[in-house]
Amino acid sequence: MKKVMKQSNRIATTLLFVGILFASCTNLEVEQTDSLLAEGFAGIPTAEEAASQVTAMYNNVNGYVGAQDNLYALSEVTTDALLVPTRGSDWGDNGIWRQMHQHSWTPEHSFILNVWNQWNELQLGASEVLDSRSASSTESVGHAAFLRALGMWVILDNFGQIPFRDTAADPLANPIVLTGEDAVAQIISDLDVAIANLPAASAGSDNRRATKAAARFLKAKVLLNRHIYNGSGTAAASDMSAVISLVDEIAAEGYELTAGYFDLFTSDADNETIWYIPTAVGNRIFNTLHYNSTELGGGGWNGFSTLAEFYDLFEGDANSNRGNNDGTLLDGQEERRGFVPIEGGVAYDGSFGTDDNDDGFVDGSNVGYGFLIGQQYAGNGNALTDRGGNPLSFTREFVSAVDGQPSLVDNNEVTGIRVIKYNPRNGAFAEHYVFFRYSDAHLMKAEAIMRSGGDPTALVNELRTVRGAALLGSVTAQDLLDERGRELYIEGWRRNDMIRFGQYTRDWEFKEASAVGDTNRHLFPIPASQVILNPNLVQNPGY
């Protein structure tokens, strides 16, 4: 069933791309899809309707964040942490996945267009709730301020300019465009409103909606990146001091580093999760697994993989990542690198929330955690095979099945190390996707200390102690970026981190030579249709 869903999603994406391309080739009449305000808007008349609009916006965010394409692809597939090779005809999709990793995208790329439309739409919906003419409750104001800040931050981070429509302005007027410090100031202003009006929730709460801690987390994220957004190039001491204070305020609510790394990605409450999105985590499971990896959900989709150079950031054997299902790690790897369970699945005893599929083993429990490399095993411990009967043994390298040379096309079924945090044994369709985590805030504080001239080593080692990793004697900027990669891989932060540390334009396998060193790629192009519609927008350099 899930294979069919994945194929239909890919077809829909392709049709969208073709439709946009056809429209751009035939005429210049385009429909405005963002920042459009109904004529005669006079506010939301009742508190109940405002609350309902807030609920609708959160529901939209569930889809925006949980998808495997769009924002997730822009944030992860454009980095060294994730890539999607073409295997036969699978994952070809007119090259849209390869373009992300190669940094060869164009203004017509459908993922870029979708991100622009979705998060600008979120901004406008929130502005209606925040309009002084709306009968919004204090809590609705808090949520709307947070969601508007989030939407604007996503647009600023990815595009560098935000079309902003004042709900009191002429609905036919072109939205003004905020850039640099003006954009940052507006986002921070909204977050201050959110912090003042959102409810407080302690660690371990059901944080499926934003709280004061979530707003503080996002504010710290914005301030940490402020020198990137305003072009100053150097973090201000006052911003770094504010980041430290915000993280301390989050900690004061009971959030803390928590042992049991992969337990953090289950539906159970913990003291690290600041905000989770109630959307199914199946995309993060099946997009990486082989068709024969598990019977659960009809198998995997055999796509998303990681580069060997990213896998090598972790302690352990370069060619093996084995372990037992009792948590015993067999190849010297640190906890966060996970393991491939060589003994197969876990015997079903009724204590898990999943079925045993009538085979005596917990569904999906033969699938490992973290990085899957080498031979994979069935529930009964037998070695799995691919569809051709060859050993299902994932390799470090991506090579063409035609000539054996490194390639992103013509790959066979087993090339590439697979990467997975949400394990099917814990519920493949559980609606619990972690978005903001305290360990991220902890590392933001360490970075703020470093950018203020201090030593972040103690804070980094505090995290490494909890994760069972060897302590570092000292911590450089490169060490800190690497630690963020090890802690936060495939959680949607890698692009943002690499830009801040000056690593996003460096070379990695399969990146186009012309993109290496090209800082224009720090920002995505404004969709061509939107530049036509709003003359206040200026296409980003390089496009």
N, C-alpha and C positions, 0 to 999 in steps of 0.2 A: 504493500500500500504506500509506504513512504517513498519507494523508488518512483512510483507514478506521480506522487505529489511533487517530487523534486524535478521530474522531467517537465511537468506542466508549468512549474514556476519558471523554468528556464525558457520554455516556449513563450510564455507571457512576456518575459523580459525581452526576448528577441523580437517579438511582435511590436513591443513598445519602441524598441530601437529603430525597427524598420519604419514604423509609422512616423516617428520624428524625422528620420532621414528623408522619407518621401515628402513630407510637408515642407522641409527646408529646401528640397530640390524643385518644388512646383510653384510655390508662392511665398510671400513674406507676411501673409496674414496669420498671426499667431494669437492664441488665446492666453490671456493673463491667468496664471495658475497660482500666483503667490501674492500676498498683501492686497487682496481684493476685499473691499469693505462695502457692504450693502448700502445703497443710497438711502439717506434719511435715518441712519442709525441714531437712536436716541437713548441707548442704554438697555441693559437687561432688566426687565421690570420687576422680577421677584428674586428673593434670595434662593428659592428652590430652583429656579431656572439657571441662576448663576452656578449653583452647586452642580447641577446636571451638566453644564458646559465644562466644568472642571473635570468631572468624571469622564466625559467624552475625550477630553484632551489626554488624560492619563491612559485611556484605552488606546488612543492613537500612538502614544509613546511606546506602549507595549509592542506594537507592530514595528515601529521605527527601529527599536533597539534589538528586538529578537530576530529580525531577518538575517539571513546569511549574506545578503548582498548589500547594496546601498551604504549606510554609514559604517557597518562592520567591515565591508570590503575596503572602503576608503581608509579606514583606521588600521587594518591589519594586513590585508593582501598587498598593499603598496609598500610593505616593509620587508625586512629580512626574516620575519617570523613566520610568514605564511605565504603560500603560493598554490595555484590550482593548475596543474599541468593538464594538457589534453591527452586523453587516453582513448585511442581510436577516434570515434566521433563524440565520445562523452566529454563534456566540459569544453567543447569547442566554442559554441555560442558566439560566433563571429569575432572571436578573439577578445571579448570584453574582460575576461578574467586575466588573461595573459597581459593585457595592456596595463592593468592595475600594477602588477608586479614589475613590469618592465619600465614603468613611468612613461608610457607612450600614449596615454589617454588624450582625447580631444574634447572640445566643448559639446559634442553631440553624445558623449558617453551617457548611457541611460542611468547608471548608478549615480553619477554626478547630478543629473537633472532631478532624480528622485529625492536626493538629500536636500537640494535647494528648495524644492517645492514643499516637502514634508515639514521641515523645521521652520521655514518662514510661515507656513500655515499655522503652526503651533504658536508662533509669536503673535499673530493677529488675533487668534481666538482668546489668548490670554489678555491682550489689550482690551478686548471688549468687556471682560470681567472686571478689569482694573479701571475702566472708565468711571469717572466720578458720578455719572448719571445712572450707573447700574446699581441695583439694590443687593450688592454682594455682601455676604457675611465677612467678618474678620478672617475667619479661616479660609474662605474662598479667595480672599485677597492674597493671603499668604501663599496659597498653592498657585494661584495665577502668576504672582510675581516670580515665584521660583521657576515655573514652567516657561515664562517669557524669557527669563534670564538664561535658562538652559537652551531654549531654541536659538536665541541670539548668539550665545556662546558657540554653539555648533556651527552656525553660519560664519561667525568671525574666524574661528579656528581653521575652517576649511576653505573659506573664500576671501577673507580679509576685508569684506565690506558687507554691511547689513542694510537692506532696504527697510526703512522703518516708517510705518504709517501712523500718524496721529489720528486717533478715532474721532477727534473733533474737527479735523481738517476736511476740506472738500474731498468727497470720495472719488472724484474724477481726477484729482491732482496726482501727479507722480509722487510716490513715496520718497522722502528724503533718504540719503544714504549716509550711514554712520561708519566711520573708519577709525583706526588707531585709538588714540586716547579717548575720543568722544564715545566710541563704541564700548570701550572698557568701562568708562564712567557710568554709562547707562546700565550696563549689566550689573555692576557693583551696587548701584542705587537700588535696582530691583531686588538683589539678594539681601540687602539690608532691610528692605520691607518684608521680605520672606522670613528672615530671622526673627523679626519683631512679631510676626503674626502667625507663623506656623506653630503647631503643637510641638512640645518636647516629647521625645520618646527615648527611653533608656535602652542600652544594649540588650539584645535578646528579645526585643519587641518585634511584632509583626510589621516590619517597616516596608510595606508595599507602596506607601506614599511618602512623599518627602516630609521630613521633620526639620527642626532647627539644625540638627547635626548634618543633614544632607545639604542644606543651604550653606552652612559653614564650610563643608567639604568643597562644594563648587566654587565658593568665593576664594578659598585657598588655591584651587586649581587655576583660577583666572589670574590671581595675583602672582603666582609662580611663573606664569607665562606672559605677564604684562610687558616685559621688555621685548618680547618677540612681537606682540601685537602693536605696540606703539613705535617700534623701530629703533628704540634707544640702544639696543644691543647689550645693555648691562642692567642686571637686576638692581632695583633700588633697595637700599637698606631698610627703608620704612616698609616696603612690600614684604620683604623677607621676615621682618619682625612680626608683621601681621599674620603671615602664614603660620609661624610658630605659635602665636597666640590662638589662632583658630583651631589648630590641631590640639592644643592643650585643652581648649574648651570642649572639643569633641570627646577627648579622653575623660574629662570630668563627668561626662554622662555615662561612664561605665564601659565605653568601647576600648578594646585592648587587643593586642596580638594574642592569637589563640592557637594552641597546638592542634595537630590533626589536619594537615593542609587540605586534603581532598574531601574531608568532612565538611569543609566550608561551602562546598558546591552541591550540597544536598538541601532538602527542604527543611531540615531541622534548624531550630533557632540557635544562634551563636552570638558571641560578643564582638565579632568583626564586621558583620554585615550592617552597613549604615543605610543602604537603600537597595532593595531588590525589585526587579520588574516581574510581575506575575504573568509571564509569557512562557510558553513551552520551550524547553531546552533541547528539543529533538534536533534542531538545525545544527547545534554545536556537537552533537553526537554522530549523526548519520552522515554528515557531509564529509567526514574524514575516514570512516570505516569502509572496508572492502565489502562487496556484495555478499560474501560468505562469512563475514566476521561474526554475525549473530543472526539467529532466527527472529529475534525480537524486532518488530516493525518491518519485517521483510528484508532485513539486511541493510548494509550501508550503501552510500552513493559513490564512494571511491573517488573523492576529489581532493579536499584540502590536506596539505602536507606542509612540512617545514624544511628549511634549508639545514644541511648538516652543520654549517657554521653556527647556526643559532643553537642547535642541540648541544654543540660542543661548549657552550657557555656553562654547562652544568658539570658538577663532579660526577665521575663514574667512567666505566668502560665506553670507549667511543663506538664500539660495534655491538654492544649487548646491553639490555636494560631489563634483566630478568628479576623476578621476585615470586614469593609465595603469597597466596591470598590471606595469610595471617599477618601480612605486612612486613615479613622478612625480605630485605633487599639483598640480592645476590651478586651484584656487579659493582659494588662500591659507590653506587649513586646516592646523591642526596634525595631527601624525601620528595622535593618538588618535581624531580624528573620522573617520578612514578615508577611503574614496572609493568612488564608483561607477565601474567600469571602462568608459569610453565606447567602447573598441575591442573590447569583447566578451571572449571567453574566451582562455585561453592555449593555443597550439598544443601538441598532445600529442606528446611525444618519448620517452615511456617512463620518464621520471625521476620522475614523480609516483606516489604510491601508489594512485591511482584510475585507472579506465579512461577511454577517450575516447568511450564510448557510440557508437562507429562513426561519429562526425561529425567527427573530427579535432581535437577540443578537449577539454581536461581537464574531466571532469565537474564541474559547479558553478563553474567558474572565471570564468564571466560574472557571478557574484554578487559584490558588493563587500564591503567591510569597514566596520564601525562604523555610520555613519548613512546610510541609503539614502533619498535625496530626488531628485525629478525623474525624468526618463526612465531606464528600465532597458533593458538590451540583452541579446540572445541571444549564444550563443557565436560566431556568425559576424559579430557587430557590428550586425545588424539590430535596429531598435527593436522591443521587445516590446509586445504589446497585452494588455489584460485579456480576460476571457471574452466580453465584448460587442464586441470588436474596437476598443475605444478605446485610446489610448496608455497603456501601463503607466507612468504618471508619478506618483510618490508626492507628495502635497501636505503642506504644513505644517499645515493646519487639518482639524478634524473637523466636518463639516456634514451635516445631514440631506439625503438625496436627494429628500425630499418637499417641503421648503420652503426649503432652502438656509441654514437657521439653524444655529448651533453646536449640536452634539448628540452624545451617546454612542450613540444608536440611529439606525436607518435610514441608516447610512453606506453609501457605495458601496465599490467594491473598491480604490480607490486613496487614500483619505484616510489621513493620518498618516504621519510619517517612521518608517521601519522601522529597527530597531537590531539588530546582529548582531556577535558577536565570534568565534564558532566558524564558520569558513568551510567550506562543503561540499567545496571543492577539496582540503582537508586530511584528508578522511575524515568523511563526514557521520555515521557511526555509531562513530567512534573513542571508546574508553572512557577519556577523560582530561579530567575536569572539574576545573578549578583552583579550590580552595576557600580556601587560605591562601597569600598572596603576600607577598614581602618588601617590595614597594612600599607595601603597606598598613601593614606594621610601620614602615617609614620615615616614613610620614605620621603614624602614632600617636606616634612619637618627637617629630616636629615639634609635634604638638598638645600633648604633655606639656610640652614646653619653653614653649610659649605659655601654658598654664594655670599654669605655675610663675612667670610674669612675665617670661620670656625672649623672644627674638626668633626666630621659626621661619623667617625669610625665606631664610636660606642653605640650609637643608635642603629647603625647597620648591623653590627654584631649582635645586638639584642634580638633583631629579627632572625638572623642566621642561627642563633642558639635555639630559638623556638622551632625553626625548621630543620634542625639537626645537621646543619652545614658547618664546615670548618670555619673557624674565626679568621678574619682578615687582620693583618698587622697594621695596615693603614688603608685609607679609602681615597682614591682619586676620582675625578669626574667620570672617567671611563668605568671605574669600578661601580660607581653609583648607577650609571645607566645600565650596566650589566645586571646589577642586583634588581633593578626595576624590571628588566626583561625576565629574569628568573622567577620573580614573585608574581608578575602580572601578565604573563604571556597569554595571548588570545583573549584578553578581557577588554580590548578596545582602546588601549592607551599607547601602543607602540609608536605609531606615527607621531603623535603629539610629543612623546618623550624624545624621539630621535631628532626632531626639528630643534627642540630646546637645547639638546646637547651637540648640535652641529653635525649629526651623523646621517641625516635623511638623504643627503645627496651623494653619500659615498658609494663606492662600487660594491655590488654583491652579485652573486651568480644570476645570470639571465637579465640583469638590468641593461637597457640599451646604452651603448657607449655615449651617445649624444646627451643622455640624461645625467651622466655622472658629473657632479659639480655644478649642475644647473639649478640654482636657487629659485628660479621661477617655479619649480615643481613643489616648492613649499606650499603653494596655494593651488587650488583647482580652478579651472576656468569658470567664469560665470556662464551659465547656459545661454547660447546664442539668442534664443527667443526672448530672454529677459533683458538682454542688452538693447534689443530692438524696442521693447515695450517701455523701458524706463531709461530715458537719456541721462538720468543722474548716475546710473551705473557706468563704470568704465571697465572694459575688459582687462583682466589681469595680464601683466607682462608675460610674453612668451607664447600667447595664444592668439 
